Amino acid sequence: MKISGYSFVRNGISNGYPLRESISSLLPLVDEYVVAVGQSDDTTLEVINSLNSPKIKVIETVWNEHMTDRGFVYGQQKMIAQYNCTGDWLFYLEADEVLHEKDLPIIRQQLEVFHDVSEVEAIYFDFLHFYGSPATLGIAGYRQAPRIIKSSVRSIAPDGLFFVVLDKNKRGRYPVAVSAGCPIYHYGHCRKIGYTNKKLSEVGRFWGQSHSPRNGYGYISKYEIKQFDGSHPKIMKEWLASLAELEFETDPSYRMSLRDYRNRLRFWIESKLGLEISKKHFKKYG
């Protein structure tokens, strides 16, 4: 069994990504790590090369600056990396996502168990979306998503977030997946707000959006966050101390939107019925 890790990134250092930490957290699990590195204005390429791992394969790319439709350029970059992987399992980890060292044996066990189960096409993870600070979680977004897929599965990525399996040329579906049994730690929304503003100003056009600078993360419903009481990956210690926002509180002037009220109703239903009804980009196996 061969495992490939892969990702894509551009201006990862100047935009405050835990890039070094993300790659390093996955390297012990994989046999190769393919990363598509877009032309950057910072030291992104140098930082990746400084990891000095024979597992890492860098593909230097040029982003399509004219593709502004719903993040499709992200899908293009993701697939450049994926199509250069040679493993049986392909593990996609974004540049602001990190694995906990204690979970690597759990993930490997799942890959071994389901390697020869033809009905299983992918592995999905729970997600911890840190919001505002490393002590706070945002709970309104997706909570589970597939991040590992078999190379034998005919898959594409319409954007950077999920996989579409093509049984036929013109019709796609989400993959059949089993749980990894552990979470992915997502730090994109707790980095210092200046990095977030810079990142959004650079990439908003790829989603057909403009960006107004934020003063902080506090303009959010208090019902869409909760406290984090677990431990962070050890590799994140330095990044958390230097590049993350350490203080967070909601803005008391925030007024809930219709979407906020729908989310609050969803949270209530989940708590009463013991369900998890967030958006899914996979079908559970079994």
Buried (B, 14 or more C-beta within 10 A) or exposed (E): EEBBBBBBBBBBBBBBBBBBBBBBBBBEBBBBBBBBBBEBEEBBBEBBEEBEBEBBBBBEBEBEEEBBEBBBBBBBBBBBBBBBBEBBBBBBBBBBBBBBEEBBEEBBEBBEEBEEEEEBBBBBBBBBBBBBBBBBBBBBBBBBBBBBBBBEBEBBBBBBBBBBBEEEEEEBEBBBBBBBEBBBBBBBBBBBBEBBBBBBBBBBBBBEEEBEEEEEBBEBBBBBBEEBEEEBBEBBEEBBEEBBBEEBEBEEEEEBEEEBEEBBEBBEEBEEEEEEEBEBBBBEBE
